[in-house]
């Protein structure tokens, strides 16, 4: 299919070609506004295609900061139904839990995806850390060298529900990260894949379709090519300030996405990665004729570059500015291609979590209290100290970092567990960087809040992430603007994962041709996306089995919530 490959190769380089002002190797569709359509009402038939897009680490802060600069796809979405105060309402604001909420309508407490990694001390293998999207029963596996799986997701996704209602419905999920593709795609996707250094891959033993193979080949070729430094857009000049990190003279804030050929991490931390996912998704839609049949189909796209950029260089440098403008252009080109098909489609775009800037730049920009976590909060160090003090066998404490879920050894007697828990709680609480320490026993007794997420207490946030079978014996919450990375170094300078609103707040955007736009500034949640889309396309739900509610997308007295 040379035409499709030509498109893939071009689309995978749309951003690079545009930023570098280099002619791409094929025609890139001009971005345009769709032609006027009949007004969407409650009686309008369901759209033929649902496009759900997650932009990893696309915080409400980033959306607000760059909204006036958008001219492409994000500008189109910003003219539709806008919920600027969306919430990933739970405490564990990480990639896997966040993606598990978007198309299930459930908080992590019910999806079972409590963190990117959690600990199961009962697993047979030596490595007790469990990756959220793995099958830990596979022989010789580990949380780093794992076998990808959807097994840990406890609830169905929108695609699963669509398939149950009409098996002819097509569901395709493509993402930069495996956990994004899996948590949104669910169990019944016709095709599900993610980016790897060799292009695209799927579950072990699952062969890619010819179209996906072709896309993967084009993506692998793009990864293999070196990229020179991009030209800084004028809109990003004010962000072009070098921020020293570490003690070796390194800086971030003035990057241009230059990379060596074969540098997959550099590829992922650039607009190229999003272009690759959008190109693969567009090609799969075209070949499978999604949106062209009698059913409503679902195309899921997980765009991961923003998260890689945020982790690598922070949220306020030239790198993130260039990424935001490129994302806008990439989405504009993708929507223009969809417009050309004449398909009636609806788009929902949100994020798995927010994020905040590295403390070194925050301190320069009017937030002097920003700091990195104290090495004294290393759970391995604290665990060893407590074990020695109480005369208990090591390892005593298991954790993925200095905050979040903490797990006690299962070898303890009830009396030993009580003593160890009391000692750990006291030690963590005594540290000036710690906001709170809450036990799992206390959270298990606490109800999941039904109130607006902007009013949630700390316990409300923690409870929405707490699953008694997978969460820790106690949880540690750091104070605001304490970055849980003790030392800054190139490649990983900033992160997310906190209970604070800069990590919880995300935009939630809907667009459909003929659907009158409006803005609702009141708080809504990502768990509201599933019931909202299900109502638009006529998929039946049991309200007692979800945490979200349907959002009415029709301005005026009519309602899209059936």
Secondary structure, 3 states (H helix, E strand, C coil): CHHHHHHHHHHHCHHHHHHHCCCCCCCCCCCCCCCCCCCCCCCCCCCCEEEEEEECCCEHHHHHHHHHHCCCHHHHHHCCEEEEEEECCCCCCCHHHHHHHHCCCCCHHHHCCCCCEEECCCCCCCCCEEECCECCCCCCCCCCCCCECCCCCCCCCHHHHHHHHCCCCCEEEEECCHHHHHHHHCCCCCEEEEEECCEEECCCCCCCCHHHHHHHHHHHHHHHCCECCCCCCHHHHHHCCCEEECCCCEEECCCCCCECCCCHHHHHCCHHHHHHHHHHHHHHHHHHCCCCCCCCEEEEEEECHHHHHHHHHCCCCHHHHHHHHHHHHHHHHHHHHHHHHCCCEEEEEECCCCCCCCHHHHHHCCCCCCEECCHHHCHHHHHHHHHHHHCCCCCCEEECCCCEEEEECCCCCHHHHHHHHHHHHHHHHHCCCEEEEEEHHHHHCCCCCCCCHHHCCHHHHHHHHCCCCCCCCEEEEECCCEECCCCCECCECCCCCCCCHHHHEEEEEEEECCCCCEECCCCEECCHHHHHHHHHHCCCCCHHHCCCCCCCCCCCCCCCCC
